[in-house]
Amino acid sequence: MKVANISIIKGIIKRRFLLNFRLDPKVVEDILPAPFVPKTYNGYAIAGICLIRLENMHPKMMPINCGFSSENAAHRFAVQWQDEHGNLLSGVYIPRRDTNSLLNRLAGGRIFSGIQNKAYFDVKGNNNAYQFEMKSQDEKVFINFKGSISAEFPATSCFESLEQSSSFFEGGSLGYSKTDSQNTYDGIVLDAFDWKVKNFHIDECYSNYFMNEDQFPKGSVEFDHALIMEDIDHEWHRAQELCCKNE
């Protein structure tokens, strides 16, 4: 099955968790491919997992009754890089994407950017509390957490406030994903019409990706805080591929 390139997809972010970690920038520098370098905040590199339920997704020029829904996960790093004119740009680098949607997997690199891996999601919600579990079919990624919406932003975060955190992540709307080509990255832009986040208090959280001490030595990564977005009208815009020469 072939899926045509589509430049704009619109729909609803029904639910989006951002699980955020603070890391040693030197460790992240060794992980990131060129041309990306860590975008830091208060001396820390920032990375995390975006766990997003999309609903009523459809090409902008088609009616909403053709829409589809999906659960998705993206492991991401806040990054900066220079364009061909020497301008400093910022966004996120996404080494890993997972989804429960066959269409998303078939459309990887066409509708949504990057390689889309098959995964299983189990999400339970009760009022403002959630339990979440995700496991990839290839058994390389496992995530679980539970928590609830809270009015109090954690004092242990490297961000001073919910507003500072919100501004930082809103600025990461441009994302580049790993592809089959070593030096080419698929680009996509999130255009959220009403950017609004809430603090999400975490009771328990585990990510085998960020707890992997072969990649992140002990003490180089700590959980920082979590955010949640709900019922956000939005569009995804395809961005130009980013191609890099071997150094």
URGI-V315592 format. One line per field, one symbol per residue. ss: DSSP state (@ for helix, = for strand, . for the rest). phi: phi as a letter, one per 20 degrees, with the letter a starting at -180 (. if undefined). psi: psi as a letter, one per 30 degrees, with the letter a starting at -180 (. if undefined). Layout:
ss->???
phi->???
psi->???
//
This chain:
ss->.......================.@@@@@@@.....==.==..================....@@@.===============.....============..@@@@@.=...=...===========..========.....========............@@@@@@@@@...=====.....=========.....==========.............=======================....
phi->.ddffcecdcrcefbbededcdcfgfffgfefefeecfedblndfcbrcedcddclfaggedfffefccadbccebcfccadefenfedcrcdcfbccbedfffffegncedemfdefbdcccccblddcccbccffemecbcbabrbfceeeffeffefaffffgfffffdfecddfcfegdccfdbcedefcfbccfcfeebbbcffeefffecggnebcfdaccccbldfacddfdfgddceff
psi->kkklkkfkklakjekjkjjkkkljeeeeefeklkgklkjlkhfkkklakkjkkklhklkegllffgllllklkkklkklllkafggkkllbkkjfkkllgkeeeeegkfdelllkjkklkkjkkkjcgkkkkkkkleggfkkkklkalkkfkkkfflfkfleeeeeeefefhfkkkkkafkegkkkkkkkjjfijkllkjkkekkkjfefgjfeejlkffkkkdlllkkkhjkllkkklkkjkkkk.
//
